[in-house]
Amino acid sequence: MKPILTFIVLILTGTAGSAQQVVASSGNTVTADVYTLDWTLGEPAINTFTGSNLILTQGMHQAKLIVSSINEIRIQGLEISIYPNPVECYLELKVKKFDGSNLNFSLNDQNGHTLLNKVMEHNIEQVDMQGLPPGVYILNLFPKNNLWQRTYKVVKN
């Protein structure tokens, strides 16, 4: 009887010692109504193993990963120059070999707030950035029919 009891205690302590643990810099669980969100940040060890018909990914909070690729739409004859970047005072937009009057542009901050939305009146436009604080801004250039869009990162010193 004593050997069986010892065996059971060893089995139970062995399984308790091998429980899943994660070493992460941050994480939390949030529950609202019937939904629960668990997240971790900075998990250093994640591995994926593939077999003939199985995929095993170890690590916490694994989800189905879908990777999308966006191919740039090339407009024949369209040449766009944006300079200087980084900018201090004025950013210059120059459109070559394309009717600039059919283009709009917008300037957004990192929070997505639109700071400027304007129709290009000429093939060269200046954007006054003197009143803006230093940071990263997003410049979108698109035609009036919205069939395509070019996005540029602009750094303000």
N, C-alpha and C positions, 0 to 999 in steps of 0.2 A: 504494500500500500504506500509506504514511504517513497519508493522509487517512482511510482506513478505520479504522486503529488509533486515531487521534485521536478519531474519531466514537464508537468503542466505549468509550473511556476516558471521554468526556464523558457518555455515556448511563449508564454504571455509576456515576459519581460523582454524577450528578443523582438517580438513584434511591436511592442510599445517603443522600443529604442530605434526602430527603423521607420518611424512615421515621417511623412513628407515635411520638409522644412524648406524655406526659401530665405536666402540672404539678399535683402533688397534695401535700397536707401530710403524708400517710402512706400506707403500703400494704405488702402482704406477699403471699407465696405460701406455702401450706402444703400438703404432700403426705403422705398416709397411705394405704398400700396402693395401690389403683388410683384413688383420688380425689385431685383437686387443687382447692384453693380459692384464687382470686386476688381481692384486694380493694384498692380505693383509697379514700382519704378526702379530700374537699375538691376534687374535680375541678370547675374553674370553667366549662368550656365544653362544653355538650352541646346539640345541636340535633336536632330531628326535622323531616324534610321529608316531605310526603305528595304523591303523584301520583294518577293515576286508579286504579291498582290496586297501587301499591307504597308502602311506608313505609320510609324510610331514617332511622335514628337514628345519628348519629355521636358518638363518645366511647368511652371504654374501658369494658369490663365492662357492656355493655347486656344486660338480661335482659327477658323478657316481664313487663310490668307489669299486674297485675290490681288494680283498685280496687273495694273492697266498701263498701257503705253499710249501716249498721245503723240501722233506724228504732226509735225509742223506743216501747216498749209502754205504752200509756196504760191505766191501771186506773181505771175510773170511780169517783169519790169518794175516791181515794187522794191525800192531801196529806201530804208529808213535809217537816219542817223540821229542819235540822241547824245548830246555832249554839253558841257563837260560832266563827267560822272566819276567821282563825286563832284557835287555842285555846291557853290557857296551862295551865289546871288541869283543868276538866271540860267535856266536850263533851255537849251535850244533844240527844237524838233525840226528836222529837215527831211522832207519827202522828195525823192527824185523819181522821175519817169512815171509819175502817177498824179492824177488830178487831186491835189490836196484838199480842194473844196468839198470833196465827197467823204472826208474823214472827220471823225470826232475823236477827242481824247479826254480821258479823265485821270485825275490824280487822287489816289486814296492813301490814307495812313495805314499803319499796321493793324489797326482795329477794324478796318474795312469802311471807315467813314469817308465819304466822297468829299474832297476838299475843293475840287475844281472839275467842272464838266463843260467842255467847250467844243464848238465846231471850228475846225481849222479854216481860217479865211484865206491863207496863202500856203505855199509849199514850205515856208519857213515860219515857225512860230516860236515866241519866247514865253517861257513860263516863269513868272516871278516867284522865287522861293525864299526871298529875303525874310519874310515874316514868319516862316515856319521854323520850328525848333529842329535841332540836329536829330537825325534818325534815318530810318529806311522807309521809303515810300514806293508805292506801286503805280506805274504809269501804264494805262491801257489805251491802245490806239485801235480804232475799229471804224468800218465804213457805216454810212447811214442805214444801210440795209441789214447790218449786224450779221453778215454771213461768215465773218471771221474776226479774230481779235489777236493782236500782238500785245504781250505783257512784258514790261521791263521793270527791273529793280533799280531804283534811283536812291543814291545815298546823299544825304544833305549833311555837310560839315558845319 
